[in-house]
Amino acid sequence: MTDQKIALVTGASRGLGAALATALAPTHHIVAVARTVGALEELDDAVRAAGGQATLAPMDICVDAAMQQLCRGIHDRWGKLDLWVHTAIHAAPLAPAGHIGPKDLQNSIDVNVTAVARLIGYVNPLLGAQGHAVFCDDTRAGQKFFGTYGATKAAQLALVHSWAAETVKTGPQVRLIAPAPMPTALRARFYPGEDRSALTQPAAEAARLLPEILAP
């Protein structure tokens, strides 16, 4: 067991995940999970520049054996997690409900629902009574053309709400944050051609959300 605070960030390579990992770096050792090695190496540079240290985990959260290995490694090295920030998401192409591609639907289920359900089971004991888990809220379920993303994100949020209700008295504390629109690759898939100059940069949004994430 260590007194150092440990933060697991899943989906850490780009966008809000990378920005939050960097913002947390002065106070937490960052365990950064993403599939893209190059982007993780860039994040490592940013974390070091912020005065912190990172453990890079180039893994796919959909690979069960990899997530088991990751969480076992966290337990063996530190004995705990203080914070889990989950920003990984699969954004399937927008499509009418009657034209949803089976592969797009399955990929969305795998990333947005199944992987999250497994990770909750693996991370919960690492967080214990005092840890915090943070997820991103989203209100696009039910909007036109958002059937695949909206259905799987809604299922993810159902899991999160249940976990939060179940742990009110025992911990860990589970909370949702509501990020402002940002010029991320995720948003570009949903709103191509949008004027991105009016959107909030991820670093600024991470700074705004950080007090909420770290609140007791």
Residue frames as a rotation matrix with the C-alpha (Angstrom) as fourth column:
MET 1
0.583 0.812 0.000 0.00
0.812 -0.583 0.000 0.00
0.000 0.000 -1.000 0.00
THR 2
-0.571 -0.772 0.280 1.20
0.784 -0.614 -0.093 3.52
0.244 0.167 0.955 -0.78
ASP 3
-0.117 0.481 -0.869 0.28
0.561 -0.690 -0.457 7.01
-0.819 -0.541 -0.189 0.36
GLN 4
-0.913 -0.234 -0.335 0.68
-0.138 -0.594 0.793 8.29
-0.384 0.770 0.510 -3.20
LYS 5
0.107 0.991 -0.075 -2.62
-0.351 -0.033 -0.936 9.03
-0.930 0.127 0.344 -4.91
ILE 6
-0.858 -0.348 0.377 -3.25
0.150 0.532 0.834 6.87
-0.491 0.772 -0.404 -7.96
ALA 7
0.059 0.877 -0.477 -5.63
-0.553 -0.369 -0.747 7.82
-0.831 0.308 0.463 -10.78
LEU 8
-0.562 -0.086 0.822 -6.69
0.538 0.717 0.443 5.42
-0.628 0.691 -0.357 -13.53
VAL 9
-0.087 0.516 -0.852 -7.78
-0.601 -0.709 -0.368 7.23
-0.794 0.481 0.372 -16.71
THR 10
-0.342 0.072 0.937 -9.38
0.577 0.803 0.149 5.03
-0.742 0.592 -0.316 -19.36
GLY 11
0.569 0.410 0.713 -9.53
0.818 -0.376 -0.436 6.71
0.089 0.831 -0.549 -22.74
ALA 12
0.527 -0.410 -0.744 -6.51
0.409 -0.645 0.645 8.84
-0.745 -0.645 -0.172 -21.86
SER 13
-0.230 -0.813 0.535 -4.87
0.873 0.070 0.482 9.37
-0.429 0.578 0.694 -25.22
ARG 14
-0.739 0.014 0.674 -6.89
0.470 -0.707 0.529 12.26
0.483 0.708 0.516 -26.62
GLY 15
-0.018 0.879 0.477 -9.53
0.161 -0.469 0.869 14.88
0.987 0.092 -0.133 -25.89
LEU 16
0.525 0.336 0.782 -10.92
-0.632 -0.460 0.623 15.25
0.570 -0.821 -0.029 -22.41
GLY 17
0.952 -0.181 -0.246 -9.26
0.284 0.821 0.495 12.07
0.113 -0.541 0.833 -21.15
ALA 18
0.063 -0.988 0.140 -5.78
0.841 -0.023 -0.540 13.38
0.537 0.152 0.830 -21.99
ALA 19
-0.119 -0.061 0.991 -6.61
-0.149 -0.986 -0.079 16.82
0.982 -0.157 0.109 -20.63
LEU 20
0.795 0.455 0.400 -7.89
-0.465 0.034 0.885 15.39
0.389 -0.890 0.239 -17.33
ALA 21
0.720 -0.609 -0.331 -4.87
0.667 0.740 0.088 13.11
0.191 -0.285 0.939 -17.00
THR 22
-0.230 -0.829 0.510 -2.60
0.584 -0.536 -0.610 16.14
0.779 0.157 0.607 -17.41
ALA 23
0.111 0.356 0.928 -4.66
-0.460 -0.809 0.366 18.22
0.881 -0.467 0.074 -14.97
LEU 24
0.956 0.291 0.044 -4.49
-0.189 0.488 0.852 15.43
0.226 -0.823 0.521 -12.37
ALA 25
0.458 -0.839 -0.295 -0.74
0.405 0.492 -0.771 14.92
0.792 0.234 0.564 -12.81
PRO 26
-0.236 -0.631 0.739 0.41
-0.447 -0.604 -0.659 17.35
0.863 -0.486 -0.139 -10.06
THR 27
-0.093 0.292 0.952 -1.54
-0.995 -0.006 -0.095 15.41
-0.022 -0.956 0.291 -7.42
HIS 28
0.671 0.412 0.616 -1.84
-0.405 0.900 -0.161 11.84
-0.621 -0.141 0.771 -8.75
HIS 29
-0.697 -0.705 0.131 0.29
-0.328 0.475 0.816 9.20
-0.638 0.526 -0.562 -10.41
ILE 30
0.172 0.795 -0.581 -1.55
-0.897 -0.117 -0.426 8.61
-0.407 0.595 0.693 -13.68
VAL 31
-0.568 -0.177 0.804 -2.27
0.164 0.933 0.321 5.13
-0.806 0.314 -0.501 -15.03
ALA 32
-0.161 0.435 -0.886 -3.18
-0.770 -0.617 -0.163 5.99
-0.618 0.656 0.435 -18.61
VAL 33
-0.382 0.148 0.912 -5.08
0.344 0.939 -0.008 3.46
-0.858 0.311 -0.410 -20.71
ALA 34
0.432 0.514 -0.741 -5.68
-0.629 -0.418 -0.656 3.81
-0.647 0.749 0.143 -24.45
ARG 35
0.762 -0.072 0.643 -5.02
0.385 0.849 -0.362 1.88
-0.520 0.524 0.675 -27.64
THR 36
0.850 -0.381 0.363 -2.79
0.203 -0.399 -0.894 4.44
0.485 0.834 -0.262 -29.37
VAL 37
0.380 -0.784 -0.490 0.84
0.918 0.254 0.306 4.16
-0.115 -0.566 0.816 -28.28
GLY 38
-0.443 -0.613 0.654 1.98
0.720 -0.678 -0.147 7.40
0.534 0.406 0.742 -29.92
ALA 39
0.188 0.610 0.770 -0.74
-0.084 -0.771 0.631 9.44
0.979 -0.183 -0.094 -28.28
LEU 40
0.910 0.088 -0.406 0.06
0.369 0.278 0.887 7.90
0.191 -0.957 0.221 -24.89
GLU 41
-0.029 -0.990 -0.138 3.71
0.999 -0.025 -0.030 8.86
0.026 -0.139 0.990 -25.33
GLU 42
-0.396 -0.020 0.918 2.63
0.271 -0.958 0.096 12.44
0.878 0.287 0.384 -26.04
LEU 43
0.698 0.685 0.208 0.50
-0.065 -0.229 0.971 12.34
0.713 -0.691 -0.116 -22.90
ASP 44
0.558 -0.571 -0.602 3.50
0.828 0.424 0.366 11.09
0.046 -0.703 0.710 -20.92
ASP 45
-0.502 -0.746 0.437 5.42
0.731 -0.636 -0.247 14.19
0.462 0.196 0.865 -22.04
ALA 46
-0.059 0.575 0.816 2.54
-0.118 -0.816 0.566 16.43
0.991 -0.063 0.116 -20.96
VAL 47
0.860 0.366 -0.355 2.25
0.250 0.303 0.920 14.71
0.444 -0.880 0.169 -17.58
ARG 48
0.117 -0.908 -0.403 5.97
0.993 0.119 0.018 15.11
0.032 -0.403 0.915 -16.97
ALA 49
-0.548 -0.284 0.786 5.78
0.415 -0.909 -0.039 18.77
0.726 0.305 0.616 -17.99
ALA 50
0.349 0.774 0.528 3.01
-0.252 -0.466 0.848 19.20
0.903 -0.429 0.032 -15.40
GLY 51
-0.267 -0.585 0.766 5.31
-0.896 -0.142 -0.421 17.79
0.355 -0.798 -0.487 -12.72
GLY 52
0.452 0.541 0.710 3.81
-0.766 0.642 -0.001 14.31
-0.456 -0.543 0.705 -12.55
GLN 53
-0.774 -0.633 0.024 4.49
-0.553 0.695 0.460 10.75
-0.308 0.342 -0.888 -13.58
ALA 54
0.337 0.900 -0.276 2.48
-0.928 0.269 -0.258 8.29
-0.158 0.343 0.926 -15.66
THR 55
-0.582 -0.328 0.744 2.33
-0.132 0.941 0.312 4.56
-0.803 0.083 -0.591 -16.19
LEU 56
-0.297 0.434 -0.851 1.32
-0.947 -0.251 0.202 3.96
-0.125 0.865 0.485 -19.79
ALA 57
-0.444 0.267 0.855 -0.97
-0.015 0.952 -0.305 1.02
-0.896 -0.148 -0.419 -20.51
PRO 58
-0.551 0.231 -0.802 -1.50
-0.829 -0.263 0.494 0.64
-0.097 0.937 0.336 -24.29
MET 59
-0.897 0.316 0.307 -4.48
0.235 0.933 -0.273 -1.68
-0.373 -0.173 -0.912 -24.02
ASP 60
-0.595 0.804 -0.018 -7.94
-0.267 -0.176 0.947 -2.22
0.758 0.569 0.319 -25.48
ILE 61
-0.638 0.361 0.680 -10.55
-0.746 -0.073 -0.661 -2.04
-0.189 -0.930 0.316 -22.72
CYS 62
0.432 0.845 -0.315 -12.58
-0.896 0.443 -0.038 -4.64
0.108 0.299 0.948 -24.63
VAL 63
-0.002 -0.513 -0.858 -9.90
-0.213 0.839 -0.501 -7.30
0.977 0.181 -0.111 -24.07
ASP 64
0.857 0.494 0.146 -10.91
-0.243 0.137 0.960 -8.90
0.455 -0.858 0.238 -20.80
ALA 65
0.604 -0.684 -0.410 -7.54
0.778 0.618 0.114 -10.53
0.176 -0.388 0.905 -20.12
ALA 66
-0.307 -0.735 0.605 -5.78
0.544 -0.657 -0.522 -7.19
0.781 0.169 0.601 -20.57
MET 67
0.143 0.439 0.887 -8.08
-0.471 -0.758 0.451 -5.44
0.871 -0.482 0.099 -18.11
GLN 68
0.962 0.124 -0.245 -7.63
0.126 0.594 0.794 -8.22
0.244 -0.795 0.556 -15.58
GLN 69
0.185 -0.976 -0.114 -3.85
0.920 0.213 -0.329 -7.93
0.345 -0.044 0.937 -15.97
LEU 70
-0.244 -0.233 0.942 -4.02
0.116 -0.971 -0.210 -4.15
0.963 0.058 0.264 -15.61
CYS 71
0.524 0.555 0.646 -6.06
-0.541 -0.369 0.756 -4.21
0.658 -0.745 0.107 -12.41
ARG 72
0.876 -0.309 -0.370 -3.97
0.463 0.753 0.467 -7.02
0.135 -0.581 0.803 -10.95
GLY 73
-0.079 -0.961 0.266 -0.85
0.798 -0.221 -0.561 -4.98
0.598 0.168 0.784 -11.70
ILE 74
-0.014 0.163 0.987 -2.34
-0.308 -0.939 0.150 -1.91
0.951 -0.302 0.063 -9.99
HIS 75
0.906 0.402 0.132 -3.12
-0.263 0.290 0.920 -4.01
0.331 -0.869 0.368 -6.93
ASP 76
0.637 -0.710 -0.301 0.33
0.754 0.654 0.054 -5.59
0.159 -0.262 0.952 -6.82
ARG 77
-0.260 -0.818 0.512 2.17
0.664 -0.537 -0.521 -2.27
0.701 0.204 0.683 -7.25
TRP 78
-0.662 0.030 0.749 0.05
-0.299 -0.927 -0.226 0.17
0.688 -0.373 0.623 -5.24
GLY 79
-0.883 0.325 -0.339 -2.62
0.469 0.603 -0.645 -1.88
-0.005 -0.728 -0.685 -3.49
LYS 80
-0.056 0.877 -0.478 -5.38
0.587 -0.358 -0.726 0.60
-0.808 -0.321 -0.494 -4.37
LEU 81
-0.475 0.010 0.880 -6.83
0.698 -0.605 0.383 3.24
0.536 0.796 0.281 -6.65
ASP 82
-0.705 0.267 -0.657 -7.95
0.366 -0.656 -0.660 6.65
-0.608 -0.706 0.365 -5.42
LEU 83
0.007 0.652 -0.758 -9.68
-0.522 -0.645 -0.559 7.73
-0.853 0.400 0.335 -8.62
TRP 84
-0.536 -0.072 0.841 -11.00
0.648 0.603 0.465 6.21
-0.540 0.795 -0.277 -11.83
VAL 85
-0.104 0.464 -0.880 -11.92
-0.490 -0.794 -0.361 8.59
-0.866 0.394 0.310 -14.65
HIS 86
-0.340 0.069 0.938 -13.58
0.612 0.773 0.166 6.84
-0.714 0.630 -0.305 -17.59
THR 87
0.002 0.305 -0.952 -13.72
-0.508 -0.820 -0.263 8.77
-0.862 0.484 0.153 -20.87
ALA 88
-0.932 -0.354 0.082 -13.33
-0.127 0.528 0.840 5.93
-0.340 0.772 -0.537 -23.39
ILE 89
0.099 0.995 -0.025 -16.24
-0.265 0.002 -0.964 5.75
-0.959 0.102 0.263 -25.81
HIS 90
-0.747 -0.219 0.628 -17.09
0.525 0.386 0.759 4.31
-0.408 0.896 -0.173 -29.21
ALA 91
-0.186 0.653 -0.734 -18.87
-0.401 -0.733 -0.550 6.72
-0.897 0.192 0.398 -31.53
ALA 92
-0.342 0.155 0.927 -20.61
0.715 0.683 0.150 4.79
-0.610 0.713 -0.345 -34.27
PRO 93
-0.972 0.022 0.232 -21.60
0.160 -0.660 0.734 6.64
0.169 0.751 0.638 -37.44
LEU 94
-0.519 0.846 -0.123 -24.92
-0.446 -0.391 -0.805 8.45
-0.729 -0.363 0.580 -37.19
ALA 95
-0.945 0.268 -0.189 -27.71
-0.032 0.499 0.866 6.55
0.326 0.824 -0.463 -38.92
PRO 96
-0.087 0.976 0.199 -31.49
-0.874 -0.171 0.455 6.26
0.478 -0.134 0.868 -38.92
ALA 97
-0.138 0.070 0.988 -32.73
-0.815 0.559 -0.153 3.64
-0.563 -0.826 -0.020 -36.48
GLY 98
0.781 0.540 0.313 -33.82
-0.264 0.741 -0.618 1.42
-0.566 0.400 0.721 -39.35
HIS 99
0.830 -0.528 -0.179 -30.37
-0.104 0.168 -0.980 1.46
0.548 0.832 0.085 -40.94
ILE 100
0.498 -0.670 0.550 -28.07
-0.818 -0.154 0.553 0.72
-0.286 -0.726 -0.625 -37.99
GLY 101
0.180 -0.535 -0.826 -25.19
-0.623 0.588 -0.516 -1.50
0.761 0.607 -0.228 -39.06
PRO 102
0.916 0.217 -0.339 -24.82
0.071 0.742 0.667 -4.72
0.396 -0.635 0.664 -37.02
LYS 103
0.097 -0.959 -0.266 -21.05
0.823 0.228 -0.521 -4.27
0.560 -0.168 0.811 -36.73
ASP 104
-0.454 -0.215 0.865 -21.43
-0.117 -0.948 -0.297 -0.67
0.883 -0.236 0.405 -35.56
LEU 105
0.534 0.734 0.420 -23.98
-0.573 -0.051 0.818 -1.74
0.622 -0.677 0.393 -32.97
GLN 106
0.812 -0.237 -0.533 -21.83
0.444 0.844 0.302 -4.60
0.378 -0.482 0.790 -31.69
ASN 107
-0.252 -0.957 0.147 -18.71
0.643 -0.279 -0.713 -2.44
0.723 -0.085 0.685 -31.44
SER 108
-0.239 0.250 0.938 -20.70
-0.468 -0.876 0.115 0.15
0.851 -0.412 0.327 -29.49
ILE 109
0.833 0.553 -0.011 -22.06
-0.296 0.462 0.836 -2.48
0.468 -0.693 0.548 -27.12
ASP 110
0.479 -0.720 -0.503 -18.58
0.703 0.658 -0.272 -3.92
0.526 -0.223 0.821 -26.59
VAL 111
-0.532 -0.785 0.318 -16.92
0.481 -0.589 -0.650 -0.60
0.697 -0.193 0.690 -25.74
ASN 112
-0.487 0.360 0.796 -19.72
-0.459 -0.880 0.117 1.42
0.743 -0.309 0.594 -24.16
VAL 113
0.515 0.785 0.344 -21.47
-0.752 0.221 0.620 -1.30
0.411 -0.579 0.705 -22.17
THR 114
0.865 -0.100 -0.492 -19.72
0.190 0.972 0.137 -4.66
0.464 -0.212 0.860 -21.83
ALA 115
-0.109 -0.994 -0.033 -16.24
0.508 -0.027 -0.861 -3.28
0.854 -0.110 0.508 -21.15
VAL 116
-0.342 0.039 0.939 -17.59
-0.579 -0.796 -0.178 -0.81
0.740 -0.605 0.295 -18.61
ALA 117
0.730 0.667 0.149 -19.56
-0.552 0.447 0.703 -3.49
0.403 -0.595 0.695 -16.78
ARG 118
0.610 -0.582 -0.538 -16.43
0.560 0.797 -0.226 -5.64
0.560 -0.163 0.812 -16.50
LEU 119
-0.356 -0.834 0.423 -14.25
0.267 -0.524 -0.809 -2.75
0.896 -0.175 0.409 -15.41
ILE 120
0.196 0.496 0.846 -16.67
-0.735 -0.497 0.461 -1.78
0.649 -0.712 0.267 -12.65
GLY 121
0.961 0.199 -0.192 -16.25
-0.056 0.820 0.569 -5.26
0.271 -0.536 0.799 -11.24
TYR 122
0.322 -0.924 -0.207 -12.45
0.779 0.383 -0.496 -5.12
0.538 -0.002 0.843 -11.45
VAL 123
-0.405 -0.536 0.741 -11.99
0.153 -0.838 -0.523 -1.52
0.901 -0.099 0.422 -10.26
ASN 124
0.546 0.750 0.374 -14.55
-0.239 -0.288 0.927 -1.48
0.803 -0.595 0.022 -7.44
PRO 125
0.840 -0.217 -0.498 -12.34
0.536 0.474 0.698 -3.38
0.084 -0.853 0.515 -4.94
LEU 126
-0.214 -0.958 0.191 -9.32
0.901 -0.269 -0.339 -1.24
0.377 0.100 0.921 -5.85
LEU 127
-0.243 0.217 0.945 -11.26
-0.051 -0.976 0.211 1.95
0.969 0.003 0.248 -5.08
GLY 128
-0.689 -0.015 -0.724 -12.55
0.661 0.395 -0.638 0.58
0.296 -0.918 -0.263 -1.78
ALA 129
0.172 0.829 -0.533 -14.61
0.968 -0.243 -0.066 2.78
-0.184 -0.504 -0.844 0.52
GLN 130
0.147 -0.201 -0.969 -12.72
0.332 -0.912 0.240 6.03
-0.932 -0.356 -0.067 -0.05
GLY 131
-0.772 -0.568 0.286 -12.15
0.426 -0.127 0.896 6.07
-0.472 0.813 0.340 -3.80
HIS 132
0.042 0.748 -0.662 -14.03
-0.350 -0.609 -0.711 7.93
-0.936 0.262 0.236 -6.51
ALA 133
-0.522 -0.102 0.847 -15.21
0.714 0.491 0.499 6.90
-0.467 0.865 -0.183 -9.97
VAL 134
-0.191 0.364 -0.912 -16.11
-0.270 -0.912 -0.307 9.52
-0.944 0.188 0.272 -12.57
PHE 135
-0.389 0.179 0.904 -18.05
0.830 0.494 0.259 9.12
-0.400 0.851 -0.341 -15.82
CYS 136
-0.969 0.041 -0.243 -19.27
-0.143 -0.897 0.419 11.56
-0.201 0.441 0.875 -18.45
ASP 137
-0.148 0.985 0.087 -22.98
0.247 0.122 -0.961 12.25
-0.958 -0.121 -0.262 -18.69
ASP 138
-0.994 -0.078 -0.076 -24.71
-0.054 -0.248 0.967 12.60
-0.094 0.966 0.243 -22.07
THR 139
-0.327 0.943 -0.061 -28.25
-0.168 -0.122 -0.978 13.57
-0.930 -0.309 0.198 -22.98
ARG 140
-0.527 0.065 -0.848 -28.31
-0.828 -0.264 0.494 12.58
-0.192 0.962 0.193 -26.66
ALA 141
-0.915 0.274 0.297 -30.14
0.276 0.960 -0.034 9.28
-0.295 0.051 -0.954 -26.18
GLY 142
-0.012 0.995 0.099 -33.34
0.708 0.079 -0.702 9.43
-0.706 0.062 -0.705 -28.21
GLN 143
0.074 -0.001 -0.997 -32.20
-0.465 -0.884 -0.034 12.16
-0.882 0.467 -0.066 -30.57
LYS 144
0.932 0.360 -0.038 -32.59
-0.190 0.399 -0.897 11.44
-0.308 0.844 0.440 -34.26
PHE 145
0.667 -0.638 -0.385 -29.76
-0.285 0.259 -0.923 9.46
0.688 0.725 -0.009 -35.85
PHE 146
-0.241 -0.775 0.584 -28.13
-0.887 -0.068 -0.458 8.83
0.395 -0.628 -0.671 -32.44
GLY 147
0.717 0.691 -0.089 -29.72
-0.594 0.672 0.442 5.40
0.365 -0.264 0.893 -32.02
THR 148
0.503 -0.575 -0.645 -26.52
0.372 0.818 -0.439 3.35
0.780 -0.020 0.625 -31.78
TYR 149
-0.600 -0.760 0.249 -24.52
0.147 -0.410 -0.900 5.76
0.786 -0.504 0.357 -29.67
GLY 150
-0.289 0.546 0.786 -27.52
-0.794 -0.595 0.121 6.89
0.534 -0.589 0.606 -27.63
ALA 151
0.722 0.621 -0.303 -28.74
-0.381 0.724 0.575 3.39
0.577 -0.299 0.760 -26.78
THR 152
0.336 -0.665 -0.667 -25.32
0.614 0.692 -0.380 2.15
0.714 -0.282 0.641 -25.68
LYS 153
-0.682 -0.530 0.504 -24.43
-0.005 -0.686 -0.727 5.32
0.731 -0.499 0.466 -23.79
ALA 154
0.095 0.808 0.582 -27.79
-0.825 -0.263 0.500 5.14
0.557 -0.527 0.642 -22.02
ALA 155
0.779 0.130 -0.613 -27.05
0.100 0.940 0.327 1.54
0.619 -0.316 0.719 -21.06
GLN 156
-0.267 -0.944 -0.195 -23.66
0.548 0.018 -0.836 2.60
0.793 -0.331 0.512 -19.73
LEU 157
-0.601 0.077 0.795 -25.27
-0.479 -0.832 -0.281 5.35
0.639 -0.550 0.537 -17.66
ALA 158
0.574 0.818 -0.025 -27.81
-0.527 0.393 0.753 2.86
0.626 -0.419 0.657 -16.28
LEU 159
0.394 -0.549 -0.737 -24.90
0.613 0.754 -0.234 0.78
0.685 -0.360 0.634 -15.00
VAL 160
-0.629 -0.709 0.318 -23.27
0.292 -0.595 -0.748 3.85
0.720 -0.378 0.582 -13.50
HIS 161
-0.172 0.655 0.735 -26.46
-0.727 -0.588 0.354 5.01
0.665 -0.474 0.578 -11.78
SER 162
0.774 0.447 -0.448 -26.99
-0.091 0.780 0.619 1.55
0.626 -0.439 0.644 -10.30
TRP 163
0.015 -0.865 -0.501 -23.41
0.736 0.349 -0.580 1.39
0.677 -0.361 0.642 -9.05
ALA 164
-0.658 -0.243 0.713 -23.75
-0.145 -0.888 -0.437 4.85
0.739 -0.391 0.549 -7.53
ALA 165
0.266 0.861 0.434 -26.97
-0.725 -0.119 0.679 3.89
0.636 -0.495 0.592 -5.73
GLU 166
0.742 0.028 -0.670 -25.48
0.207 0.941 0.268 0.64
0.638 -0.337 0.693 -4.45
THR 167
-0.077 -0.921 -0.382 -22.39
0.837 0.149 -0.526 2.30
0.542 -0.360 0.760 -2.97
VAL 168
0.354 0.268 0.896 -23.89
-0.086 -0.945 0.316 5.35
0.931 -0.189 -0.311 -1.26
LYS 169
0.894 0.083 0.440 -23.24
-0.436 -0.061 0.898 3.94
0.101 -0.995 -0.018 2.20
THR 170
0.782 -0.569 0.253 -20.22
0.377 0.756 0.535 1.75
-0.496 -0.323 0.806 1.49
GLY 171
0.208 -0.703 -0.680 -18.23
-0.726 -0.577 0.375 3.63
-0.656 0.415 -0.631 -1.13
PRO 172
-0.715 -0.692 -0.098 -16.67
0.641 -0.705 0.304 4.15
-0.280 0.155 0.948 -3.56
GLN 173
0.025 0.689 -0.724 -18.33
0.037 -0.725 -0.688 7.40
-0.999 -0.009 -0.043 -4.53
VAL 174
-0.480 -0.079 0.874 -19.57
0.829 0.284 0.481 7.33
-0.286 0.956 -0.071 -8.12
ARG 175
0.058 0.481 -0.875 -20.34
0.130 -0.872 -0.471 10.59
-0.990 -0.086 -0.113 -9.87
LEU 176
0.273 0.123 0.954 -21.17
0.956 0.075 -0.284 12.01
-0.107 0.990 -0.097 -13.27
ILE 177
-0.427 -0.380 -0.820 -19.68
0.203 -0.925 0.323 15.09
-0.881 -0.028 0.472 -14.85
ALA 178
0.606 0.690 0.396 -21.22
0.613 -0.087 -0.785 17.09
-0.507 0.719 -0.475 -17.69
PRO 179
-0.472 -0.877 -0.096 -18.50
0.580 -0.391 0.714 18.33
-0.664 0.281 0.693 -20.03
ALA 180
0.292 0.464 -0.837 -19.18
-0.341 -0.767 -0.544 21.30
-0.894 0.444 -0.066 -22.28
PRO 181
0.945 0.053 0.323 -18.96
0.274 0.413 -0.869 20.77
-0.179 0.909 0.376 -26.06
MET 182
0.216 -0.952 -0.215 -15.29
-0.283 -0.272 0.920 20.48
-0.935 -0.138 -0.328 -27.10
PRO 183
0.528 -0.064 -0.847 -13.54
-0.849 -0.071 -0.524 20.25
-0.027 0.995 -0.092 -30.49
THR 184
-0.211 -0.557 0.803 -12.71
-0.528 0.756 0.386 16.56
-0.822 -0.343 -0.454 -30.09
ALA 185
-0.907 -0.144 -0.396 -12.55
-0.413 0.489 0.768 13.78
0.083 0.861 -0.503 -32.65
LEU 186
-0.707 0.707 0.032 -15.69
0.623 0.644 -0.444 12.30
-0.335 -0.294 -0.895 -31.06
ARG 187
0.026 0.761 -0.648 -17.70
0.146 -0.644 -0.751 15.46
-0.989 -0.075 -0.128 -31.60
ALA 188
-0.482 -0.270 -0.834 -16.36
-0.714 -0.431 0.552 15.86
-0.508 0.861 0.015 -35.15
ARG 189
-0.984 0.164 0.070 -17.90
0.177 0.849 0.498 12.49
0.022 0.502 -0.865 -36.04
PHE 190
-0.273 0.945 -0.179 -21.28
0.843 0.145 -0.518 13.69
-0.464 -0.292 -0.836 -34.82
TYR 191
0.699 0.506 -0.505 -21.15
0.295 -0.848 -0.440 17.27
-0.651 0.159 -0.742 -36.09
PRO 192
-0.230 -0.808 0.543 -18.95
0.898 0.039 0.438 17.45
-0.375 0.588 0.717 -39.21
GLY 193
-0.267 0.048 0.963 -18.50
0.688 -0.690 0.225 20.95
0.675 0.722 0.151 -40.56
GLU 194
0.718 0.534 -0.446 -19.36
0.686 -0.438 0.581 22.56
0.116 -0.723 -0.681 -37.21
ASP 195
0.403 -0.556 0.727 -17.70
-0.225 -0.830 -0.510 25.88
0.887 0.042 -0.460 -36.35
ARG 196
0.397 -0.300 -0.867 -15.23
0.739 0.665 0.109 24.59
0.544 -0.684 0.486 -33.79
SER 197
-0.516 -0.669 0.535 -13.95
0.256 -0.716 -0.649 28.03
0.818 -0.198 0.540 -32.79
ALA 198
0.012 0.622 0.783 -16.87
-0.690 -0.561 0.457 28.49
0.724 -0.546 0.423 -30.40
LEU 199
0.724 0.278 -0.631 -16.19
0.120 0.850 0.512 25.20
0.679 -0.447 0.582 -28.55
THR 200
0.756 -0.415 0.506 -14.33
-0.641 -0.316 0.699 24.86
-0.130 -0.853 -0.505 -25.26
GLN 201
0.037 -0.836 -0.548 -10.81
-0.655 0.394 -0.645 23.50
0.754 0.383 -0.533 -25.46
PRO 202
0.516 0.211 -0.830 -10.29
0.267 0.882 0.389 20.23
0.814 -0.422 0.399 -23.51
ALA 203
-0.514 -0.777 -0.362 -7.60
0.625 -0.051 -0.779 21.73
0.587 -0.627 0.512 -21.27
ALA 204
-0.757 0.304 0.578 -9.92
-0.477 -0.863 -0.170 24.56
0.447 -0.404 0.798 -20.21
GLU 205
0.322 0.935 -0.152 -12.78
-0.586 0.323 0.743 22.13
0.743 -0.150 0.652 -19.63
ALA 206
0.154 -0.360 -0.920 -10.53
0.555 0.802 -0.221 19.84
0.817 -0.477 0.324 -17.58
ALA 207
-0.862 -0.495 0.108 -9.57
0.226 -0.566 -0.793 22.79
0.454 -0.659 0.600 -15.39
ARG 208
-0.369 0.810 0.456 -13.25
-0.773 -0.540 0.334 23.63
0.516 -0.229 0.825 -14.89
LEU 209
0.536 0.671 -0.513 -14.21
-0.361 0.731 0.579 20.05
0.763 -0.125 0.634 -14.03
LEU 210
-0.324 -0.800 -0.506 -11.24
0.103 0.501 -0.859 19.26
0.940 -0.331 -0.080 -11.80
PRO 211
-0.767 0.042 0.640 -12.68
-0.614 -0.336 -0.714 20.70
0.185 -0.941 0.283 -8.55
GLU 212
0.317 0.946 0.066 -15.87
-0.946 0.311 0.091 18.67
0.065 -0.092 0.994 -9.09
ILE 213
0.445 -0.219 -0.868 -13.86
-0.208 0.918 -0.338 15.51
0.871 0.331 0.363 -9.77
LEU 214
-0.491 -0.804 -0.335 -11.68
0.222 0.256 -0.941 15.95
0.842 -0.537 0.053 -6.69
ALA 215
-0.084 0.527 0.846 -14.45
-0.796 -0.546 0.261 17.07
0.600 -0.651 0.465 -4.32
PRO 216
-0.865 -0.256 0.432 -14.66
-0.489 0.627 -0.606 14.94
-0.116 -0.735 -0.668 -1.15
